Amino acid sequence: MRSPAPADFCFKQFSIWHQQCAMKVNTDGILLGAWAHIGHAKNILDIGTGTGLIALMLAQRSQRLMDIPNISALEIDLDAYQQAQFNVDQSPWASQVTVFHHDFLTWQHEQKIEKQCFDLLVSNPPYFEDSLLSASPNKNLARHTKHMGFEQLLQAADNLLSDEGEFNLILPIKQAELVIELALSLNMQLTRQTRVKTTPKKPISRLLFCLRKTTSPLSVMSNDLTIRDENNQYSAEYKALCKAFYVKM
């Protein structure tokens, strides 16, 4: 699900802008941007924003809220950062989204970001651990955990997340289960999950999940989502989740 999404995907509010820029999208990012619970978040951090897709989706969704949150979008790769900055500048939400070209592991200290200052963290993180590295350093940063492992990601997230905050992610099932297990050691527990498969006959390939800082046992809200139906058309549940971000659906 890392392949580009259909060409009719874009934010409805600025489809002309979308046609003029090279905003690469993938299904994982679309799912997380549509699924993450904004709630009453005042400050949001998108870790590894890529070209800014998830941050802009959250900005679009937040326009319905009474209090519009501030969104920080962090990206280590220079080319992706530059594209994200361009995409944000061309969007209606340039004053709401701030893009940083920085390493997440050192960003808080160097930018003097206060601890526990984010109500919502979102991430579509790299997850390849054992596969061969690409000849492209940029692809390796985007796809592999060599630079930042899951334990480091969770520790840094724990430092930035407010007491009532949530961390929303999307990962393949195997890696998601590992992250959920690691999170327990930091007193972060699973509160919500959606098991995703591409078609009814395919196995579950992704997990959308939410972690919250707490030591108390929590009930977990779970459901399933299939992207395409038996006729290879978008399913009703996928349309319900993502329709607001497509020109044609």
Stockholm file with secondary structure:
# STOCKHOLM 1.0

chainA/1-249         MRSPAPADFCFKQFSIWHQQCAMKVNTDGILLGAWAHIGHAKNILDIGTGTGLIALMLAQRSQRLMDIPNISALEIDLDAYQQAQFNVDQSPWASQVTVFHHDFLTWQHEQKIEKQCFDLLVSNPPYFEDSLLSASPNKNLARHTKHMGFEQLLQAADNLLSDEGEFNLILPIKQAELVIELALSLNMQLTRQTRVKTTPKKPISRLLFCLRKTTSPLSVMSNDLTIRDENNQYSAEYKALCKAFYVKM
#=GR chainA/1-249 SS CCSBCCTTBSCGGGHHHHHHSCCCCBHHHHHHHHHSCCTTCSEEEEETCTTTHHHHHHHHHHTTSSSCCEEEEEECSHHHHHHHHHHHHHSTTTTTEEEEESCHHHHHHHHTCCTTCEEEEEECCCCBCSSCCCSCHHHHHHHBSSSSCHHHHHHHHHHHEEEEEEEEEEECHHHHHHHHHHHHTTTEEEEEEEEEESSTTSCCCEEEEEEEECSSCCCCEEEEEESBCTTSSBCHHHHHHHGGGBSCC
#=GC SS_cons         CCSBCCTTBSCGGGHHHHHHSCCCCBHHHHHHHHHSCCTTCSEEEEETCTTTHHHHHHHHHHTTSSSCCEEEEEECSHHHHHHHHHHHHHSTTTTTEEEEESCHHHHHHHHTCCTTCEEEEEECCCCBCSSCCCSCHHHHHHHBSSSSCHHHHHHHHHHHEEEEEEEEEEECHHHHHHHHHHHHTTTEEEEEEEEEESSTTSCCCEEEEEEEECSSCCCCEEEEEESBCTTSSBCHHHHHHHGGGBSCC
//
